[in-house]
């Protein structure tokens, strides 16, 4: 659960911006999108392998 506390002098807009930032940082939207539809185990495996290769290539190129 996301909780944003109001400090003295904070406007509604600044509270909304803080909430939005925390909401994005917690990756709630991504989690909901992943759970929205059923994915076959083979598709999950394929996506995981693709992500793993991309991360490996990023590390190699940064060296």
ROMARTI-151602 format. One record per residue (C-alpha): residue number from 0; chain; x, y, z. Coordinates in steps of 0.25 Angstrom, whole numbers. Each point is the difference from the previous one (the first is absolute). Layout:
N
 resi chain    xx    yy    zz
  NUM     A     X     Y     Z
...
//
This chain:
63
 resi chain    xx    yy    zz
    0     A     0     0     0
    1     A     5    14    -4
    2     A    -1    11    11
    3     A     4    14    -3
    4     A     0     9    12
    5     A    -3    15    -1
    6     A    10    10     5
    7     A    -3    14     4
    8     A     0     8   -13
    9     A    -3   -11    -9
   10     A   -10     2   -11
   11     A    -9   -10    -6
   12     A     8     0   -13
   13     A    13    -3     8
   14     A    -7   -11     7
   15     A    -5    -6   -13
   16     A    14     1    -6
   17     A     6    -7    12
   18     A   -11   -11    -1
   19     A     3    -2   -14
   20     A    15    -1     1
   21     A    -2   -11    11
   22     A   -10    -7    -8
   23     A     9    -1   -12
   24     A    12    -4     9
   25     A    -7   -11     6
   26     A    -3    -6   -14
   27     A   -15    -2     4
   28     A    -5     2   -14
   29     A    10   -10    -6
   30     A    -4   -10    10
   31     A   -15     2    -3
   32     A     3    -1   -15
   33     A     7   -13     2
   34     A   -11    -6     8
   35     A   -11     5    -9
   36     A     1   -11   -10
   37     A     5   -15     1
   38     A    13    -3    -7
   39     A     4   -14    -3
   40     A    12    -5     7
   41     A     8    -1   -13
   42     A    -3    15    -3
   43     A     5     4    14
   44     A    13    -8    -2
   45     A     2     6   -14
   46     A    -2    14     6
   47     A     9    -2    12
   48     A    11    -6    -9
   49     A    -1    12   -10
   50     A     1    10    12
   51     A    12    -8     6
   52     A     7     1   -14
   53     A    -3    15    -1
   54     A     6     3    14
   55     A    12    -9    -3
   56     A     3     8   -13
   57     A    -2    13     8
   58     A    11    -4    10
   59     A     9    -4   -12
   60     A    -1    13    -7
   61     A     2     8    12
   62     A    14    -6     3
//
